[in-house]
């Protein structure tokens, strides 16, 4: 089920859009605190963002730029400021589409469907994977934390991906090795240990101490 994150300060518009999105079987969530958009965005890990431009505190351009530091997921701007300058600005800031207000809900859902299909049906971006403010970008194999970006090897990325997908659960060493095997990179017990040690050292360098916990005799866990 696709998850759509709505950043909109107009209650009537937000309510109508969320209701319509839900009728398509998607999950819609509206930003509750417009000063903490990024925190809510990373916690929800949506597949697509609907973003108003004229927001209190910080405008949509600001939040688009902040999201683009973390992810390449689709962003559609919604705005009554539909002059050429704002449309060009929205695209230059990283937006994927622009829908002027007032808009028809069927047109909105058609554009959302088309963008989701283009992005995900052909192996494009994936939802964010996040814990403790650290965000794994499944598009370019990097981890971002407090504005710092960490480059990961393929095995390091795969270890984090598996653990984050099972966040809160213990993942056995056997499971990790099977997942790494699927990438055509054979990993034995010692190689897994070496990769885990190197990955933990990199995470600590970012300030993420004890990000991956060892469950003795069971495996590893990200809480």
C-alpha positions in Angstrom: 0.0 0.0 0.0 1.4 3.4 -1.0 1.9 6.0 1.7 1.2 9.7 0.8 2.5 12.5 3.0 0.5 15.7 2.8 2.0 19.0 3.9 -0.9 21.5 3.8 -2.1 24.1 6.2 -5.7 24.5 4.9 -7.8 22.1 6.9 -10.6 21.8 4.2 -8.2 21.0 1.4 -6.1 18.6 3.6 -9.2 16.8 4.7 -10.6 16.4 1.2 -7.3 15.3 -0.2 -6.7 12.8 2.6 -10.2 11.3 2.3 -9.8 11.0 -1.5 -6.4 9.4 -1.2 -7.7 6.9 1.3 -10.6 5.9 -1.0 -8.0 4.7 -3.5 -6.6 2.3 -0.8 -3.5 4.3 -0.1 -2.5 5.5 3.3 -2.6 9.3 3.7 -1.0 11.2 6.6 -1.0 15.0 7.0 1.9 16.8 8.7 0.7 17.6 12.2 3.4 20.1 13.2 4.5 22.4 10.3 7.7 23.2 12.3 8.7 19.5 12.3 8.0 18.4 8.8 11.2 16.5 8.3 10.9 14.6 11.6 7.3 13.5 10.6 8.4 12.8 7.0 11.2 10.4 8.1 9.0 8.7 10.7 6.3 8.0 8.2 8.6 7.0 5.3 6.2 7.9 2.5 6.3 6.9 -1.1 5.2 10.4 -2.3 4.8 13.9 -0.9 2.1 16.5 -1.7 3.5 19.8 -0.7 1.9 23.3 -0.5 4.1 26.3 -1.2 2.5 28.9 1.0 3.0 27.4 4.5 3.5 29.2 7.9 7.0 29.1 9.5 8.8 27.8 6.4 7.5 27.6 2.8 7.2 24.6 0.6 10.5 25.3 -1.2 12.4 25.1 2.1 10.8 21.7 2.9 11.4 20.4 -0.6 15.1 21.2 -0.3 15.3 19.5 3.1 13.5 16.4 1.8 15.9 16.3 -1.2 18.8 16.1 1.2 17.4 12.8 2.4 15.5 11.2 -0.5 14.6 11.2 -4.2 11.0 10.2 -3.7 8.4 12.0 -5.8 7.2 15.4 -4.7 4.1 17.2 -6.2 3.6 20.8 -5.4 0.1 22.1 -4.7 -0.3 25.9 -4.8 -2.6 28.7 -5.8 0.5 30.6 -6.8 0.6 29.0 -10.2 2.4 31.7 -12.2 5.3 30.6 -14.4 7.9 31.8 -11.8 6.6 29.6 -9.1 6.2 26.6 -11.4 9.8 27.0 -12.5 11.0 27.5 -9.0 9.2 24.4 -7.8 10.8 22.2 -10.5 14.2 23.7 -9.9 13.9 23.0 -6.2 13.4 19.3 -6.9 9.6 19.0 -7.5 8.4 16.4 -9.9 5.0 18.0 -10.8 3.0 21.1 -10.0 -0.8 21.2 -9.6 -2.4 24.6 -9.3 -5.2 25.3 -6.8 -8.1 24.9 -7.1 -7.8 21.4 -8.5 -10.1 18.5 -9.3 -9.5 15.5 -7.0 -9.7 13.1 -9.9 -7.0 14.9 -11.7 -4.9 14.9 -8.5 -5.3 11.1 -8.1 -4.5 10.5 -11.8 -1.3 12.5 -11.5 -0.3 10.7 -8.2 -1.0 7.3 -9.8 1.0 8.1 -12.8 4.0 9.3 -10.8 3.9 6.4 -8.4 3.7 4.0 -11.4 6.7 5.6 -13.1 8.7 5.7 -9.9 8.1 2.3 -8.5 6.9 0.0 -11.2 10.2 0.4 -13.1 12.6 -0.1 -10.2 12.9 3.5 -9.1 13.1 5.0 -5.6 11.9 3.2 -2.6 10.5 4.4 0.7 12.9 5.8 3.3 14.3 3.5 6.0 14.9 5.5 9.2 15.9 5.1 12.9 17.1 7.6 15.5 17.1 10.3 12.8 19.4 8.3 10.5 18.0 7.8 7.1 19.0 5.1 4.6 18.7 6.3 1.0 17.7 3.1 -1.0 18.5 4.9 -4.2 22.2 5.7 -3.8 23.4 3.5 -0.9 24.0 6.3 1.5 23.1 6.9 5.1 22.3 10.5 6.2 22.5 11.7 9.8 22.4 15.3 11.1 23.4 16.6 7.7 26.3 14.2 7.3 26.2 11.6 4.5 27.9 8.3 4.8 28.9 6.3 1.8 28.4 2.6 2.2 29.8 -0.5 0.5 27.2 -2.9 -1.0 27.5 -5.3 1.9 27.2 -2.5 4.5 24.2 -1.1 2.7 22.5 -4.5 2.5 23.1 -5.2 6.2 21.5 -1.8 7.2 18.6 -2.4 4.8 17.8 -5.8 6.2 18.1 -4.6 9.9 16.0 -1.4 9.2 13.3 -3.3 7.4 13.1 -5.5 10.5 13.5 -2.5 12.9 12.8 -3.6 16.5 13.2 -7.3 15.7 16.3 -9.5 16.0 17.7 -10.7 12.7 19.8 -13.8 12.9 23.3 -14.1 11.3 22.0 -16.8 9.0 19.3 -14.5 7.7 21.8 -11.7 7.1 24.2 -14.1 5.2 21.3 -15.3 3.1 20.3 -11.8 2.2 23.9 -11.0 1.3 24.1 -14.1 -0.8 21.2 -12.9 -2.9 23.4 -10.0 -4.0 25.8 -12.5 -5.6 28.4 -11.7 -3.0 29.1 -14.8 -0.9 29.6 -13.9 2.8 30.9 -16.4 5.3 30.8 -16.1 9.1 34.1 -14.2 9.3 33.3 -11.9 6.4 30.0 -10.9 8.0 31.8 -10.1 11.3 34.4 -8.0 9.5 31.6 -6.1 7.6 29.6 -5.6 10.8 32.7 -4.3 12.6 33.6 -1.9 9.8 30.0 -0.7 9.5 29.7 0.0 13.3 32.9 2.0 13.2 31.5 4.1 10.4 28.3 4.7 12.3 30.1 5.7 15.5 32.1 8.2 13.4 28.7 9.8 12.6 27.8 9.8 16.3 25.5 6.8 16.0 26.9 4.7 18.9 25.2 1.4 19.6 23.0 1.9 16.5 23.3 -1.9 15.8 22.9 -4.0 18.9 24.1 -7.6 19.3 21.7 -10.0 20.8 24.0 -12.7 22.1 23.3 -16.1 20.5 20.4 -14.6 18.5 21.7 -12.0 16.0 21.5 -8.2 15.5 18.9 -5.6 16.0 18.2 -1.9 15.3 15.7 -0.6 17.8 
